[in-house]
């Protein structure tokens, strides 16, 4: 099954989540948003490949106990060879600049999650249709 429709996504919400997380290192420990966002999202939830790569870098840093900010994330992306691919330091600065407060990160993350869930439903539905129209092979079933 093919479709010309653009799959559900919200680029603004993806950017907002990442921008909020880049500000997370500036928050007091009891106000950190990473745990709340990490409970909702994995890199695969992001529609944009570059956003998924950035989130994966943040996930690696957080896993090592490193605080998230422009410098640590840029270094991790550079170390993994993805900094230029995601838009460089300038794009990280843009993400920080568009965020008035990191407090809304869980809301933005929920938007990204809902879009991801809808894409997954579409993918699974398309696979079911494909399975239904494709003749079984090597299953001992005669059609």
Backbone as numpy.savetxt, mean C-alpha at the origin, in Angstrom:
# Nx Ny Nz CAx CAy CAz Cx Cy Cz
-11.62 -13.36 -18.36 -12.47 -12.18 -18.36 -11.59 -10.95 -18.36
-11.87 -10.05 -19.26 -11.10 -8.81 -19.30 -12.06 -7.64 -19.13
-11.52 -6.55 -18.67 -12.32 -5.35 -18.49 -11.45 -4.14 -18.79
-12.08 -3.13 -19.36 -11.35 -1.89 -19.62 -11.49 -0.91 -18.46
-12.29 -1.27 -17.46 -12.50 -0.39 -16.32 -11.25 -0.32 -15.46
-11.04 0.84 -14.89 -9.94 1.00 -13.94 -10.38 0.38 -12.62
-9.52 -0.42 -12.04 -9.86 -1.08 -10.79 -9.97 -0.06 -9.66
-10.78 -0.38 -8.65 -10.97 0.55 -7.53 -9.66 0.91 -6.85
-9.45 2.19 -6.68 -8.29 2.68 -5.94 -8.54 4.14 -5.58
-7.75 4.65 -4.67 -7.84 6.05 -4.27 -6.41 6.54 -4.05
-5.86 7.17 -5.07 -4.46 7.64 -5.01 -4.25 8.65 -3.90
-5.24 9.51 -3.68 -5.11 10.52 -2.62 -4.99 9.85 -1.25
-5.80 8.82 -1.01 -5.74 8.12 0.28 -4.41 7.38 0.43
-3.92 6.79 -0.67 -2.62 6.10 -0.61 -1.52 7.09 -0.25
-1.52 8.24 -0.91 -0.51 9.26 -0.60 -0.65 9.75 0.83
-1.89 9.92 1.28 -2.12 10.42 2.63 -1.61 9.44 3.68
-1.86 8.15 3.49 -1.35 7.15 4.44 0.16 7.24 4.52
0.80 7.26 3.37 2.27 7.29 3.35 2.80 8.58 3.96
2.18 9.70 3.63 2.60 10.98 4.21 2.46 10.98 5.72
1.35 10.46 6.21 1.15 10.37 7.66 2.23 9.51 8.31
2.54 8.40 7.67 3.56 7.51 8.24 4.94 8.16 8.23
5.20 9.01 7.24 6.48 9.72 7.22 6.58 10.73 8.36
5.45 11.13 8.90 5.43 12.03 10.05 5.38 11.27 11.38
5.18 9.97 11.32 5.01 9.16 12.52 6.20 9.23 13.46
7.40 9.32 12.91 8.60 9.39 13.75 8.68 10.66 14.58
7.86 11.65 14.24 7.85 12.91 14.99 6.81 12.90 16.12
6.01 11.83 16.18 4.97 11.73 17.20 5.54 11.12 18.48
4.91 11.44 19.60 5.28 10.78 20.85 4.91 9.31 20.74
5.60 8.46 21.46 5.42 7.02 21.31 3.98 6.58 21.51
3.26 7.19 22.43 1.87 6.80 22.66 0.92 7.29 21.56
1.41 8.17 20.69 0.60 8.68 19.59 0.98 8.07 18.25
1.92 7.16 18.23 2.38 6.57 16.98 1.23 5.92 16.23
1.21 6.11 14.94 0.13 5.58 14.13 0.49 4.28 13.42
1.79 3.96 13.33 2.20 2.76 12.61 1.41 1.52 13.06
1.29 1.24 14.35 0.59 0.00 14.74 -0.86 -0.04 14.24
-1.54 1.09 14.25 -2.93 1.12 13.79 -3.04 0.93 12.28
-2.10 1.51 11.54 -2.11 1.36 10.09 -1.65 -0.04 9.69
-0.62 -0.54 10.34 -0.09 -1.87 10.02 -1.13 -2.96 10.26
-2.05 -2.73 11.20 -3.11 -3.70 11.45 -4.11 -3.77 10.29
-4.13 -2.73 9.47 -5.09 -2.65 8.36 -4.49 -2.97 7.00
-3.20 -2.68 6.81 -2.62 -2.73 5.47 -1.37 -3.59 5.38
-1.19 -4.13 4.20 0.04 -4.78 3.77 0.43 -4.11 2.45
1.65 -4.27 1.99 2.04 -3.62 0.73 1.12 -3.94 -0.44
0.60 -5.14 -0.49 -0.27 -5.55 -1.60 -1.56 -4.72 -1.65
-1.91 -4.05 -0.58 -3.14 -3.25 -0.54 -3.05 -2.01 -1.42
-1.85 -1.61 -1.75 -1.67 -0.38 -2.52 -1.80 -0.66 -4.01
-2.58 0.13 -4.69 -2.78 0.01 -6.13 -1.52 0.43 -6.88
-0.93 1.53 -6.42 0.28 2.06 -7.05 1.49 1.23 -6.62
2.25 0.78 -7.61 3.44 -0.02 -7.32 4.43 0.77 -6.46
4.61 2.04 -6.79 5.59 2.81 -6.02 5.13 3.00 -4.58
3.82 3.14 -4.38 3.31 3.27 -3.01 3.50 1.96 -2.26
3.30 0.83 -2.93 3.52 -0.48 -2.31 4.98 -0.64 -1.91
5.90 -0.19 -2.77 7.33 -0.29 -2.45 7.68 0.59 -1.26
7.10 1.77 -1.20 7.37 2.66 -0.07 6.84 2.05 1.23
5.63 1.52 1.18 5.05 0.93 2.37 5.86 -0.29 2.82
6.33 -1.09 1.87 7.17 -2.25 2.20 8.45 -1.80 2.90
9.04 -0.71 2.44 10.24 -0.18 3.09 9.92 0.26 4.52
8.78 0.89 4.70 8.36 1.32 6.04 8.14 0.10 6.94
7.54 -0.93 6.37 7.29 -2.16 7.12 8.61 -2.78 7.59
9.60 -2.79 6.71 10.91 -3.34 7.09 11.53 -2.51 8.21
11.47 -1.20 8.08 12.03 -0.33 9.12 11.33 -0.54 10.46
10.02 -0.53 10.43 9.26 -0.72 11.67 9.57 -2.07 12.29
9.75 -3.07 11.46 10.10 -4.41 11.95 11.44 -4.44 12.66
12.32 -3.53 12.29 13.64 -3.44 12.94 13.64 -2.43 14.08
12.47 -1.82 14.34 12.37 -0.85 15.43 12.88 0.52 15.07
13.03 0.81 13.78 13.51 2.11 13.32 12.30 3.03 13.13
12.40 4.26 13.62 11.33 5.23 13.44 11.18 5.63 11.98
9.97 5.99 11.62 9.68 6.37 10.24 9.72 7.88 10.07
10.51 8.32 9.11 10.52 9.72 8.69 11.14 9.77 7.29
11.22 10.95 6.72 11.73 11.07 5.35 13.14 10.50 5.19
13.97 10.73 6.17 15.37 10.31 6.07 15.51 8.80 6.17
14.86 8.20 7.16 15.00 6.75 7.33 14.37 5.99 6.16
13.22 6.46 5.69 12.55 5.79 4.58 13.35 5.97 3.29
13.86 7.18 3.06 14.68 7.42 1.85 15.91 6.52 1.87
16.54 6.40 3.03 17.73 5.55 3.14 17.38 4.09 2.85
16.27 3.61 3.41 15.86 2.22 3.18 15.53 1.98 1.72
14.84 2.93 1.10 14.52 2.79 -0.33 15.78 2.82 -1.18
16.72 3.68 -0.82 17.98 3.75 -1.56 18.77 2.46 -1.39
18.78 1.94 -0.17 19.49 0.70 0.13 18.94 -0.48 -0.67
17.62 -0.46 -0.91 17.00 -1.55 -1.66 16.93 -1.27 -3.16
17.47 -0.11 -3.57 17.52 0.23 -4.99 16.22 0.76 -5.56
15.31 1.25 -4.71 14.00 1.70 -5.17 13.75 3.21 -5.02
14.69 3.95 -4.48 14.43 5.37 -4.21 14.09 6.13 -5.48
14.88 5.99 -6.51 14.58 6.71 -7.76 13.28 6.21 -8.38
13.05 4.92 -8.28 11.85 4.31 -8.86 10.56 4.86 -8.24
10.58 5.19 -6.96 9.38 5.71 -6.30 9.22 7.22 -6.44
10.19 7.88 -7.01 10.09 9.32 -7.20 11.11 10.13 -6.43
12.00 9.45 -5.73 13.09 10.12 -5.04 12.68 10.88 -3.80
13.65 11.57 -3.26 13.45 12.37 -2.04 12.38 13.43 -2.26
12.28 13.96 -3.46 11.28 14.98 -3.75 9.86 14.47 -3.56
9.61 13.23 -3.95 8.26 12.67 -3.78 7.96 12.44 -2.31
8.96 12.00 -1.54 8.76 11.84 -0.10 8.41 13.18 0.54
9.10 14.23 0.13 8.81 15.57 0.65 7.41 16.01 0.27
6.99 15.70 -0.94 5.63 16.02 -1.38 4.60 15.33 -0.47
4.84 14.06 -0.16 3.90 13.32 0.68 3.77 13.95 2.06
4.86 14.40 2.62 4.82 15.06 3.93 4.10 16.40 3.83
4.34 17.12 2.75 3.78 18.46 2.59 2.25 18.46 2.47
1.67 17.38 1.98 0.22 17.37 1.76 -0.57 16.97 3.01
0.11 16.61 4.09 -0.56 16.12 5.29 -0.65 17.20 6.36
-1.88 17.60 6.72 -2.01 18.58 7.79 -1.76 17.98 9.17
-2.16 16.72 9.35 -1.95 16.02 10.62 -1.94 14.52 10.37
-1.10 13.78 11.08 -1.08 12.33 10.90 -2.23 11.62 11.64
-3.04 12.35 12.37 -4.09 11.75 13.17 -5.15 11.01 12.34
-5.30 11.39 11.07 -6.32 10.77 10.23 -5.82 9.54 9.48
-4.62 9.11 9.75 -4.03 7.96 9.04 -4.89 6.71 9.07
-5.47 6.33 10.22 -6.31 5.12 10.20 -7.51 5.25 9.25
-8.07 6.43 9.16 -9.19 6.65 8.23 -8.71 6.48 6.78
-7.58 7.10 6.45 -7.03 6.96 5.10 -6.69 5.49 4.81
-6.14 4.82 5.80 -5.78 3.41 5.64 -7.03 2.56 5.38
-8.12 2.91 6.02 -9.37 2.16 5.80 -9.86 2.34 4.37
-9.71 3.52 3.81 -10.09 3.76 2.41 -9.24 2.88 1.49
-7.93 2.86 1.72 -7.03 2.04 0.91 -7.41 0.57 1.05
-7.71 0.14 2.26 -8.08 -1.26 2.51 -9.37 -1.63 1.77
-10.37 -0.76 1.82 -11.64 -1.04 1.15 -11.44 -1.16 -0.37
-10.63 -0.30 -0.94 -10.34 -0.39 -2.37 -9.63 -1.70 -2.69
-8.68 -2.08 -1.86 -7.95 -3.34 -2.03 -8.92 -4.52 -1.96
-9.83 -4.50 -1.00 -10.81 -5.59 -0.87 -11.70 -5.67 -2.11
-12.10 -4.54 -2.63 -12.92 -4.54 -3.85 -12.13 -5.09 -5.03
-10.85 -4.71 -5.16 -10.02 -5.26 -6.24 -9.88 -6.76 -6.10
-9.71 -7.22 -4.86 -9.57 -8.65 -4.63 -10.85 -9.40 -5.00
-12.01 -8.82 -4.68 -13.28 -9.44 -5.07 -13.39 -9.54 -6.59
-13.00 -8.48 -7.27 -13.03 -8.49 -8.74 -12.10 -9.56 -9.28
-10.89 -9.65 -8.71 -9.92 -10.66 -9.15 -10.46 -12.06 -8.94
-11.00 -12.32 -7.74 -11.52 -13.66 -7.45 -12.74 -13.97 -8.31
-13.60 -12.99 -8.54 -14.76 -13.20 -9.40 -14.34 -13.51 -10.83
-13.36 -12.77 -11.32 -12.86 -13.01 -12.68 -12.25 -14.41 -12.79
-11.55 -14.84 -11.73 -10.97 -16.18 -11.73 -12.06 -17.24 -11.74
-13.13 -17.01 -11.01 -14.24 -17.96 -11.00 -14.88 -18.06 -12.38
-15.06 -16.93 -13.05 -15.62 -16.94 -14.39 -14.68 -17.70 -15.32
-13.40 -17.41 -15.23 -12.41 -18.10 -16.08 -12.44 -19.60 -15.82
-12.50 -19.99 -14.57 -12.57 -21.41 -14.24 -13.84 -22.05 -14.80
-14.93 -21.29 -14.84 -16.19 -21.80 -15.34 -16.22 -21.98 -16.85
-15.50 -21.16 -17.58 -15.53 -21.24 -19.03 -14.39 -22.06 -19.61
-13.38 -22.33 -18.82 -12.23 -23.12 -19.29 -12.50 -24.59 -19.02
-12.39 -25.42 -20.06 -12.63 -26.85 -19.85 -11.61 -27.43 -18.88
-12.08 -28.34 -18.04 -11.13 -28.98 -17.10 -10.10 -29.80 -17.86
-8.88 -29.82 -17.37 -7.79 -30.58 -18.00 -7.17 -31.50 -16.97
-6.90 -32.68 -17.43 -6.20 -33.67 -16.59 -6.87 -33.92 -15.25
-8.18 -33.77 -15.20 -8.87 -34.06 -13.96 -9.72 -35.32 -14.09
-9.59 -35.99 -15.25 -10.36 -37.20 -15.45 -11.83 -36.93 -15.69
-12.17 -35.72 -16.01 -13.57 -35.35 -16.24 -13.79 -35.21 -17.72
-14.82 -35.85 -18.22 -15.15 -35.72 -19.64 -16.28 -34.72 -19.79
-16.11 -33.89 -20.77 -17.13 -32.87 -21.04 -17.85 -33.21 -22.32
